[in-house]
Amino acid sequence: MTASTSTSTSIPNTGVLSSLIASPHFLRRVLWVDAATGLATGVLQLLLPGFLAGLLGLPEALLVEAGWAMLAFAAGITFLATRQVVPLTGVGILIAANLLWVVGCIAVLFGGLVTPTITGMAFITVQAVTVAVLAELEWIGLRKASAARW
């Protein structure tokens, strides 16, 4: 195998990503992913708060409150995703809320009010990164949808 062959096979196919972003359904699909991840995490935190509190080193009350908040977010996102025309103002509010969630995760990690375990730090970090990526994808979808409506 030559160096050029190795290099060409290690570069991700950006055509697939471009194709996904170019889809007229991109924003709606990202909203569904956001709703599904929020629903799954919220349900997990509500069903297993005691277990997760011990595993993650986080207060059970925090996990329960965050679980309910995630279910409320998932319901709101589902509302946005199921409209005939996705309300762009609602998506903008969602992006802002997602960014606030990321700030909240950072505050939990570094604020000193709780002492999460290593697993808890990983859980919070993965959640913050996932929500940040979803906010970025929603921003891309919002800009694309705004441009298409003008």
SELODO-819123 format. One line per field, with one value per atom (N, C-alpha, C): atom name; residue in one letter; x, y, z; chain; residue number from 1. Coordinates in pm, 1 decimal. Example, Ala and Ser with C-alpha at 12.3 -4.5 7.8 and 13.67 -1.06 7.14 Angstrom:
site (N	CA	C	N	CA	C)
code (a	a	a	s	s	s)
u (1319.0	1230.0	1320.0	1285.0	1367.0	1290.0)
v (-569.0	-450.0	-330.0	-225.0	-106.0	3.0)
w (780.0	780.0	780.0	708.0	714.0	787.0)
unit (A	A	A	A	A	A)
pos (1	1	1	2	2	2)
END
This chain:
site (N	CA	C	N	CA	C	N	CA	C	N	CA	C	N	CA	C	N	CA	C	N	CA	C	N	CA	C	N	CA	C	N	CA	C	N	CA	C	N	CA	C	N	CA	C	N	CA	C	N	CA	C	N	CA	C	N	CA	C	N	CA	C	N	CA	C	N	CA	C	N	CA	C	N	CA	C	N	CA	C	N	CA	C	N	CA	C	N	CA	C	N	CA	C	N	CA	C	N	CA	C	N	CA	C	N	CA	C	N	CA	C	N	CA	C	N	CA	C	N	CA	C	N	CA	C	N	CA	C	N	CA	C	N	CA	C	N	CA	C	N	CA	C	N	CA	C	N	CA	C	N	CA	C	N	CA	C	N	CA	C	N	CA	C	N	CA	C	N	CA	C	N	CA	C	N	CA	C	N	CA	C	N	CA	C	N	CA	C	N	CA	C	N	CA	C	N	CA	C	N	CA	C	N	CA	C	N	CA	C	N	CA	C	N	CA	C	N	CA	C	N	CA	C	N	CA	C	N	CA	C	N	CA	C	N	CA	C	N	CA	C	N	CA	C	N	CA	C	N	CA	C	N	CA	C	N	CA	C	N	CA	C	N	CA	C	N	CA	C	N	CA	C	N	CA	C	N	CA	C	N	CA	C	N	CA	C	N	CA	C	N	CA	C	N	CA	C	N	CA	C	N	CA	C	N	CA	C	N	CA	C	N	CA	C	N	CA	C	N	CA	C	N	CA	C	N	CA	C	N	CA	C	N	CA	C	N	CA	C	N	CA	C	N	CA	C	N	CA	C	N	CA	C	N	CA	C	N	CA	C	N	CA	C	N	CA	C	N	CA	C	N	CA	C	N	CA	C	N	CA	C	N	CA	C	N	CA	C	N	CA	C	N	CA	C	N	CA	C	N	CA	C	N	CA	C	N	CA	C	N	CA	C	N	CA	C	N	CA	C	N	CA	C	N	CA	C	N	CA	C	N	CA	C	N	CA	C	N	CA	C	N	CA	C	N	CA	C	N	CA	C	N	CA	C	N	CA	C	N	CA	C	N	CA	C	N	CA	C	N	CA	C	N	CA	C	N	CA	C	N	CA	C	N	CA	C	N	CA	C	N	CA	C	N	CA	C	N	CA	C	N	CA	C	N	CA	C	N	CA	C	N	CA	C	N	CA	C	N	CA	C	N	CA	C)
code (m	m	m	t	t	t	a	a	a	s	s	s	t	t	t	s	s	s	t	t	t	s	s	s	t	t	t	s	s	s	i	i	i	p	p	p	n	n	n	t	t	t	g	g	g	v	v	v	l	l	l	s	s	s	s	s	s	l	l	l	i	i	i	a	a	a	s	s	s	p	p	p	h	h	h	f	f	f	l	l	l	r	r	r	r	r	r	v	v	v	l	l	l	w	w	w	v	v	v	d	d	d	a	a	a	a	a	a	t	t	t	g	g	g	l	l	l	a	a	a	t	t	t	g	g	g	v	v	v	l	l	l	q	q	q	l	l	l	l	l	l	l	l	l	p	p	p	g	g	g	f	f	f	l	l	l	a	a	a	g	g	g	l	l	l	l	l	l	g	g	g	l	l	l	p	p	p	e	e	e	a	a	a	l	l	l	l	l	l	v	v	v	e	e	e	a	a	a	g	g	g	w	w	w	a	a	a	m	m	m	l	l	l	a	a	a	f	f	f	a	a	a	a	a	a	g	g	g	i	i	i	t	t	t	f	f	f	l	l	l	a	a	a	t	t	t	r	r	r	q	q	q	v	v	v	v	v	v	p	p	p	l	l	l	t	t	t	g	g	g	v	v	v	g	g	g	i	i	i	l	l	l	i	i	i	a	a	a	a	a	a	n	n	n	l	l	l	l	l	l	w	w	w	v	v	v	v	v	v	g	g	g	c	c	c	i	i	i	a	a	a	v	v	v	l	l	l	f	f	f	g	g	g	g	g	g	l	l	l	v	v	v	t	t	t	p	p	p	t	t	t	i	i	i	t	t	t	g	g	g	m	m	m	a	a	a	f	f	f	i	i	i	t	t	t	v	v	v	q	q	q	a	a	a	v	v	v	t	t	t	v	v	v	a	a	a	v	v	v	l	l	l	a	a	a	e	e	e	l	l	l	e	e	e	w	w	w	i	i	i	g	g	g	l	l	l	r	r	r	k	k	k	a	a	a	s	s	s	a	a	a	a	a	a	r	r	r	w	w	w)
u (85.2	0.0	89.1	64.2	144.3	94.1	177.9	139.4	15.7	5.8	-110.3	-237.6	-229.3	-346.8	-388.8	-289.1	-319.4	-383.8	-331.1	-386.4	-528.7	-552.6	-685.9	-790.6	-750.4	-848.6	-871.5	-781.0	-798.9	-876.1	-895.9	-972.3	-1120.4	-1198.1	-1341.7	-1410.0	-1515.8	-1591.2	-1679.9	-1632.5	-1708.7	-1830.7	-1835.3	-1952.6	-2076.9	-2062.1	-2176.0	-2227.2	-2136.8	-2177.4	-2242.2	-2182.3	-2240.3	-2378.8	-2394.3	-2523.9	-2627.8	-2588.1	-2680.6	-2721.8	-2624.9	-2654.7	-2739.8	-2716.4	-2791.9	-2936.3	-2966.4	-3102.0	-3201.9	-3318.1	-3420.2	-3474.7	-3442.6	-3491.4	-3384.8	-3269.9	-3157.7	-3198.4	-3256.5	-3291.0	-3389.0	-3490.7	-3590.1	-3523.6	-3429.8	-3360.6	-3275.1	-3206.3	-3125.3	-3216.1	-3330.7	-3425.3	-3469.3	-3496.3	-3536.8	-3424.9	-3301.6	-3188.6	-3179.2	-3193.5	-3189.0	-3300.9	-3420.3	-3534.1	-3510.4	-3460.7	-3439.3	-3331.8	-3222.0	-3116.2	-3161.9	-3237.0	-3290.1	-3388.5	-3475.2	-3572.4	-3501.8	-3406.0	-3335.2	-3261.2	-3190.4	-3115.2	-3209.2	-3315.0	-3411.1	-3478.0	-3521.8	-3585.8	-3487.1	-3364.4	-3261.6	-3243.3	-3233.8	-3212.6	-3333.3	-3452.9	-3572.3	-3595.8	-3555.7	-3576.9	-3470.6	-3348.1	-3238.2	-3162.9	-3231.9	-3158.6	-3065.0	-3107.5	-3023.4	-2897.4	-2913.4	-2799.3	-2703.0	-2759.8	-2675.7	-2606.9	-2675.0	-2614.1	-2486.2	-2492.2	-2373.5	-2264.8	-2304.9	-2209.7	-2142.8	-2221.7	-2172.1	-2121.6	-2155.9	-2115.4	-2192.4	-2315.0	-2399.7	-2520.0	-2572.3	-2690.4	-2810.3	-2881.4	-3000.1	-3101.1	-3118.5	-3214.2	-3173.2	-3044.6	-2997.0	-3028.7	-3006.2	-3034.5	-3183.5	-3268.0	-3413.2	-3458.8	-3414.2	-3453.4	-3405.0	-3281.5	-3228.7	-3305.6	-3345.5	-3424.4	-3557.3	-3625.8	-3752.9	-3730.4	-3622.9	-3591.7	-3567.9	-3496.7	-3471.2	-3599.6	-3691.6	-3819.5	-3897.1	-3891.7	-3958.9	-3893.0	-3760.1	-3688.9	-3730.7	-3732.6	-3766.9	-3908.4	-4000.4	-4137.5	-4139.5	-4066.2	-4060.5	-3996.0	-3890.2	-3821.3	-3912.4	-3984.8	-4079.3	-4186.4	-4232.9	-4329.8	-4271.6	-4148.2	-4084.4	-4071.3	-4026.7	-3998.6	-4124.2	-4238.5	-4362.1	-4445.2	-4400.7	-4474.3	-4453.6	-4554.8	-4545.6	-4424.2	-4410.1	-4293.4	-4225.8	-4100.0	-4029.0	-4019.1	-4069.2	-4062.8	-3918.7	-3864.0	-3722.7	-3694.1	-3790.0	-3770.8	-3758.9	-3840.7	-3833.3	-3699.1	-3646.6	-3515.5	-3407.3	-3418.7	-3323.0	-3325.4	-3445.3	-3459.4	-3399.8	-3423.3	-3367.2	-3214.5	-3157.3	-3011.0	-2958.5	-3022.2	-2981.1	-2994.0	-3103.8	-3124.1	-3018.7	-2986.2	-2881.9	-2747.7	-2716.6	-2590.5	-2589.7	-2704.9	-2715.4	-2694.3	-2744.1	-2725.3	-2576.1	-2505.0	-2359.7	-2291.2	-2328.4	-2271.7	-2303.4	-2425.3	-2462.3	-2377.0	-2350.7	-2264.4	-2124.1	-2072.9	-1940.0	-1939.9	-2048.0	-2059.0	-2060.9	-2131.1	-2134.1	-1994.6	-1924.1	-1790.0	-1689.3	-1696.0	-1590.3	-1636.5	-1764.9	-1818.0	-1786.1	-1749.9	-1713.9	-1829.4	-1953.4	-2068.1	-2092.1	-2047.2	-2057.3	-1920.8	-1901.1	-1775.5	-1806.9	-1824.0	-1855.8	-1738.3	-1771.5	-1668.9	-1609.4	-1508.1	-1451.3	-1559.8	-1642.4	-1752.5	-1851.8	-1876.4	-1965.2	-1908.9	-1778.4	-1715.9	-1727.3	-1708.1	-1720.7	-1864.8	-1961.0	-2103.3	-2139.3	-2096.6	-2127.0	-2055.9	-1931.2	-1854.5	-1917.3	-1954.2	-2018.6	-2150.0	-2224.4	-2350.9	-2326.0	-2228.6	-2198.4	-2152.6	-2065.9	-2015.7	-2129.1	-2211.0	-2323.1	-2419.9	-2454.2	-2548.0	-2486.2	-2357.1	-2289.9	-2289.7	-2262.2	-2263.6	-2404.9	-2505.0	-2643.1	-2679.7	-2636.7	-2663.3	-2596.7	-2475.5	-2406.1	-2478.8	-2520.7	-2594.5	-2728.3	-2793.9	-2919.7	-2893.9	-2781.9	-2746.2	-2724.9	-2654.0	-2633.5	-2768.7	-2854.6	-2987.4	-3072.5	-3061.9	-3137.3	-3094.0	-2964.0	-2914.2	-2956.5	-2948.6	-2987.8	-3137.4	-3218.5	-3363.6	-3400.1	-3332.8	-3359.4	-3328.3	-3215.8	-3177.2	-3277.6	-3326.2	-3420.6	-3555.1	-3592.3	-3723.4	-3719.1	-3601.4	-3590.2	-3570.4)
v (-117.8	0.0	123.2	214.1	335.3	438.9	538.5	643.7	718.7	741.1	814.2	733.8	602.5	518.2	521.0	511.7	513.9	645.5	756.7	886.9	901.3	857.0	874.3	789.1	676.0	593.1	639.9	721.0	765.5	896.8	965.4	1089.6	1054.8	1107.2	1075.0	1128.7	1060.7	1100.3	1218.8	1338.7	1458.7	1474.1	1399.9	1404.6	1355.2	1254.3	1200.8	1306.4	1371.4	1475.5	1591.8	1632.1	1741.1	1704.1	1579.1	1531.7	1534.7	1492.6	1495.2	1638.1	1729.3	1868.7	1932.5	1893.7	1952.4	1904.0	1795.9	1741.6	1844.4	1854.3	1945.8	1900.5	1777.7	1722.6	1727.7	1791.0	1791.2	1842.9	1961.8	2021.3	1933.3	1884.1	1798.8	1671.6	1614.1	1492.4	1521.7	1635.4	1673.2	1693.9	1756.3	1775.0	1640.0	1543.5	1411.2	1343.8	1359.7	1303.0	1370.7	1501.8	1576.0	1529.0	1516.4	1470.9	1329.5	1241.1	1101.1	1089.1	1162.9	1154.2	1214.1	1324.0	1382.5	1290.3	1228.5	1134.5	1015.3	957.9	840.3	874.0	984.5	1022.1	1059.1	1132.1	1170.2	1049.4	955.8	834.5	754.5	742.3	669.5	732.6	864.5	932.7	923.1	915.9	904.5	761.7	664.1	525.2	472.4	525.0	471.7	579.2	671.0	780.8	735.7	640.9	593.4	525.3	437.0	367.4	466.0	557.7	654.9	750.0	787.3	876.4	814.6	686.2	617.5	602.6	566.9	544.9	674.7	781.8	907.7	1005.9	981.0	1073.3	1204.0	1197.0	1315.3	1299.2	1409.0	1398.5	1341.6	1253.8	1192.4	1299.1	1401.6	1509.2	1580.4	1603.1	1667.6	1581.2	1451.1	1360.1	1357.7	1357.4	1354.6	1486.0	1598.4	1728.2	1741.6	1700.2	1706.1	1609.9	1494.3	1399.0	1458.5	1526.1	1591.5	1703.7	1778.8	1886.6	1829.0	1716.8	1654.9	1606.8	1554.6	1512.5	1632.9	1743.4	1865.6	1915.4	1913.6	1951.1	1860.9	1730.2	1633.8	1659.5	1693.1	1723.8	1849.3	1950.9	2073.8	2052.3	1975.1	1946.5	1864.5	1770.5	1690.5	1780.7	1876.9	1973.6	2044.0	2092.5	2161.3	2069.0	1946.5	1852.3	1805.1	1812.1	1761.3	1868.1	1992.6	2098.0	2081.4	2115.5	2110.2	2190.3	2310.6	2394.5	2415.5	2376.5	2387.8	2536.0	2572.4	2712.6	2752.9	2841.0	2876.3	2952.4	3031.5	3100.6	2998.5	2895.8	2788.7	2717.6	2696.4	2631.6	2722.7	2852.3	2945.9	2941.9	2934.7	2923.9	2791.2	2684.6	2554.1	2558.4	2620.4	2630.6	2704.0	2815.2	2889.7	2803.3	2729.1	2641.7	2531.4	2475.7	2373.4	2430.0	2551.6	2612.6	2640.3	2677.9	2694.1	2560.5	2452.7	2319.7	2285.4	2319.2	2295.2	2374.9	2501.2	2584.1	2521.4	2470.6	2403.4	2280.0	2203.4	2085.2	2126.4	2232.9	2282.3	2330.5	2396.8	2443.5	2326.0	2219.8	2100.9	2039.7	2036.8	1977.0	2058.1	2190.2	2272.9	2367.5	2365.9	2459.9	2426.7	2303.6	2265.2	2233.8	2241.7	2211.2	2061.9	1984.4	1838.7	1780.5	1655.6	1587.9	1459.8	1472.2	1351.6	1254.3	1128.4	1026.3	1043.9	965.9	968.4	933.9	835.5	798.1	914.1	982.4	1098.2	1210.7	1233.6	1336.7	1300.3	1173.0	1128.2	1144.5	1107.7	1120.0	1265.4	1355.9	1498.0	1552.3	1511.9	1558.6	1510.3	1383.1	1329.6	1402.5	1428.0	1500.6	1641.5	1712.1	1848.6	1850.6	1759.0	1754.9	1719.3	1622.4	1581.6	1697.9	1766.0	1877.9	1992.5	2016.6	2121.4	2087.2	1961.7	1919.0	1932.5	1891.3	1905.3	2052.1	2139.9	2283.4	2334.8	2291.2	2333.4	2283.0	2157.7	2102.7	2173.8	2206.8	2281.5	2421.8	2482.1	2613.8	2607.0	2503.5	2483.7	2467.0	2382.4	2360.4	2485.9	2565.3	2689.6	2789.1	2804.7	2897.0	2851.5	2720.3	2665.7	2687.1	2659.3	2676.4	2823.8	2911.1	3055.5	3102.7	3058.8	3098.6	3045.3	2924.0	2862.5	2934.4	2992.6	3060.5	3199.3	3254.8	3388.8	3371.1)
w (0.0	0.0	0.0	-88.3	-96.9	1.8	24.5	118.7	70.7	-58.8	-109.0	-93.2	-109.2	-89.0	57.0	146.2	288.5	328.2	276.7	310.8	259.0	137.1	80.2	150.5	205.3	275.6	418.8	472.8	610.4	619.1	507.9	508.1	503.6	598.3	598.4	472.9	433.4	315.5	352.4	320.9	354.9	266.1	155.0	68.3	138.6	222.2	296.5	394.0	467.5	561.6	487.8	377.4	297.5	248.2	208.9	161.0	272.5	392.6	506.4	539.8	542.8	575.7	467.0	342.9	230.9	226.9	296.0	294.9	348.7	285.5	337.8	473.8	513.7	640.7	750.4	721.2	815.7	953.4	959.8	1088.4	1165.3	1097.5	1163.6	1218.4	1144.4	1191.1	1313.7	1313.1	1429.2	1551.0	1529.8	1639.9	1697.0	1609.9	1658.2	1737.9	1693.9	1769.4	1906.1	1908.8	2035.1	2127.9	2075.4	2157.2	2209.9	2123.7	2164.0	2271.7	2256.7	2356.8	2490.0	2483.1	2606.0	2675.0	2596.1	2651.7	2717.1	2647.0	2700.0	2829.3	2831.3	2950.5	3064.9	3033.1	3136.4	3200.4	3117.8	3169.7	3255.2	3208.4	3284.3	3421.7	3425.7	3553.0	3644.8	3588.6	3672.0	3720.4	3641.2	3680.5	3776.7	3766.7	3846.9	3924.9	3990.8	4054.9	4167.0	4246.9	4356.9	4306.8	4210.4	4152.0	4087.3	4007.1	3937.4	4034.8	4142.9	4242.6	4297.8	4331.4	4382.8	4277.3	4157.5	4048.2	4004.3	3996.8	3941.1	4046.4	4173.3	4278.8	4273.5	4225.2	4214.8	4306.2	4359.6	4446.4	4369.6	4436.5	4376.3	4332.9	4416.0	4383.1	4254.1	4234.0	4111.4	3990.3	4002.2	3891.2	3858.2	3960.5	3938.6	3874.7	3927.9	3871.3	3727.1	3701.7	3565.3	3474.3	3526.9	3448.8	3405.6	3499.5	3464.4	3363.5	3382.3	3287.1	3147.5	3140.7	3009.9	2943.9	3023.2	2966.0	2913.1	2985.2	2938.8	2809.6	2804.8	2682.5	2567.9	2593.0	2487.1	2435.6	2525.3	2482.3	2395.0	2436.7	2357.4	2222.0	2219.4	2092.6	2001.6	2059.0	1981.5	1919.8	1996.6	1943.8	1821.1	1832.6	1719.4	1598.6	1623.7	1515.1	1443.0	1509.6	1449.4	1379.4	1379.8	1308.8	1158.4	1083.0	936.3	888.7	942.1	916.1	1051.4	1061.6	1188.9	1227.0	1346.4	1389.7	1423.6	1341.9	1356.3	1485.5	1532.2	1660.2	1772.6	1767.5	1867.6	1863.6	1744.8	1732.1	1790.6	1767.2	1825.9	1977.8	2034.6	2180.2	2228.3	2154.3	2189.5	2188.9	2088.5	2081.4	2204.6	2240.7	2359.7	2485.5	2496.0	2612.2	2615.7	2500.0	2494.8	2540.5	2498.7	2540.3	2690.5	2745.4	2891.0	2962.2	2901.6	2960.4	2964.5	2857.8	2853.3	2964.2	2980.8	3087.9	3223.5	3239.8	3364.5	3390.8	3287.1	3302.0	3346.0	3285.3	3322.2	3467.2	3508.1	3646.6	3743.8	3707.2	3793.7	3802.6	3690.1	3690.0	3771.6	3759.0	3816.7	3927.0	3959.5	4057.8	4202.1	4229.6	4365.2	4457.3	4406.7	4492.7	4507.8	4409.0	4413.9	4377.6	4414.1	4382.9	4307.5	4175.6	4098.8	4095.9	4080.1	4061.0	3920.8	3890.8	3755.4	3653.7	3685.9	3597.5	3585.4	3695.4	3693.5	3608.4	3619.6	3536.1	3388.2	3356.8	3217.9	3170.1	3253.8	3219.8	3189.5	3274.9	3256.9	3133.1	3113.6	2997.4	2867.8	2861.9	2741.3	2716.1	2821.3	2806.4	2753.1	2808.5	2763.7	2618.3	2581.5	2443.7	2347.5	2383.7	2298.4	2277.5	2384.4	2374.5	2293.6	2310.8	2233.3	2084.6	2051.9	1911.0	1854.2	1930.1	1883.3	1862.2	1952.9	1936.3	1808.9	1782.5	1659.9	1535.7	1536.8	1422.4	1404.3	1514.9	1506.4	1450.7	1487.4	1435.3	1284.0	1238.9	1094.3	1025.4	1082.6	1025.7	1026.9	1132.7	1143.8	1036.4	1019.0	915.8	777.7	752.8	623.4	599.7	701.2	687.1	671.7	743.2	730.4	590.0	535.9	400.5	296.9	318.1	222.9	224.5	339.0	348.1	286.8	265.0	206.0	60.8)
unit (A	A	A	A	A	A	A	A	A	A	A	A	A	A	A	A	A	A	A	A	A	A	A	A	A	A	A	A	A	A	A	A	A	A	A	A	A	A	A	A	A	A	A	A	A	A	A	A	A	A	A	A	A	A	A	A	A	A	A	A	A	A	A	A	A	A	A	A	A	A	A	A	A	A	A	A	A	A	A	A	A	A	A	A	A	A	A	A	A	A	A	A	A	A	A	A	A	A	A	A	A	A	A	A	A	A	A	A	A	A	A	A	A	A	A	A	A	A	A	A	A	A	A	A	A	A	A	A	A	A	A	A	A	A	A	A	A	A	A	A	A	A	A	A	A	A	A	A	A	A	A	A	A	A	A	A	A	A	A	A	A	A	A	A	A	A	A	A	A	A	A	A	A	A	A	A	A	A	A	A	A	A	A	A	A	A	A	A	A	A	A	A	A	A	A	A	A	A	A	A	A	A	A	A	A	A	A	A	A	A	A	A	A	A	A	A	A	A	A	A	A	A	A	A	A	A	A	A	A	A	A	A	A	A	A	A	A	A	A	A	A	A	A	A	A	A	A	A	A	A	A	A	A	A	A	A	A	A	A	A	A	A	A	A	A	A	A	A	A	A	A	A	A	A	A	A	A	A	A	A	A	A	A	A	A	A	A	A	A	A	A	A	A	A	A	A	A	A	A	A	A	A	A	A	A	A	A	A	A	A	A	A	A	A	A	A	A	A	A	A	A	A	A	A	A	A	A	A	A	A	A	A	A	A	A	A	A	A	A	A	A	A	A	A	A	A	A	A	A	A	A	A	A	A	A	A	A	A	A	A	A	A	A	A	A	A	A	A	A	A	A	A	A	A	A	A	A	A	A	A	A	A	A	A	A	A	A	A	A	A	A	A	A	A	A	A	A	A	A	A	A	A	A	A	A	A	A	A	A	A	A	A	A	A	A	A	A	A	A	A	A	A	A	A	A	A	A	A	A	A	A	A	A	A	A	A	A	A	A	A	A	A	A	A	A	A	A	A	A	A)
pos (1	1	1	2	2	2	3	3	3	4	4	4	5	5	5	6	6	6	7	7	7	8	8	8	9	9	9	10	10	10	11	11	11	12	12	12	13	13	13	14	14	14	15	15	15	16	16	16	17	17	17	18	18	18	19	19	19	20	20	20	21	21	21	22	22	22	23	23	23	24	24	24	25	25	25	26	26	26	27	27	27	28	28	28	29	29	29	30	30	30	31	31	31	32	32	32	33	33	33	34	34	34	35	35	35	36	36	36	37	37	37	38	38	38	39	39	39	40	40	40	41	41	41	42	42	42	43	43	43	44	44	44	45	45	45	46	46	46	47	47	47	48	48	48	49	49	49	50	50	50	51	51	51	52	52	52	53	53	53	54	54	54	55	55	55	56	56	56	57	57	57	58	58	58	59	59	59	60	60	60	61	61	61	62	62	62	63	63	63	64	64	64	65	65	65	66	66	66	67	67	67	68	68	68	69	69	69	70	70	70	71	71	71	72	72	72	73	73	73	74	74	74	75	75	75	76	76	76	77	77	77	78	78	78	79	79	79	80	80	80	81	81	81	82	82	82	83	83	83	84	84	84	85	85	85	86	86	86	87	87	87	88	88	88	89	89	89	90	90	90	91	91	91	92	92	92	93	93	93	94	94	94	95	95	95	96	96	96	97	97	97	98	98	98	99	99	99	100	100	100	101	101	101	102	102	102	103	103	103	104	104	104	105	105	105	106	106	106	107	107	107	108	108	108	109	109	109	110	110	110	111	111	111	112	112	112	113	113	113	114	114	114	115	115	115	116	116	116	117	117	117	118	118	118	119	119	119	120	120	120	121	121	121	122	122	122	123	123	123	124	124	124	125	125	125	126	126	126	127	127	127	128	128	128	129	129	129	130	130	130	131	131	131	132	132	132	133	133	133	134	134	134	135	135	135	136	136	136	137	137	137	138	138	138	139	139	139	140	140	140	141	141	141	142	142	142	143	143	143	144	144	144	145	145	145	146	146	146	147	147	147	148	148	148	149	149	149	150	150	150)
END
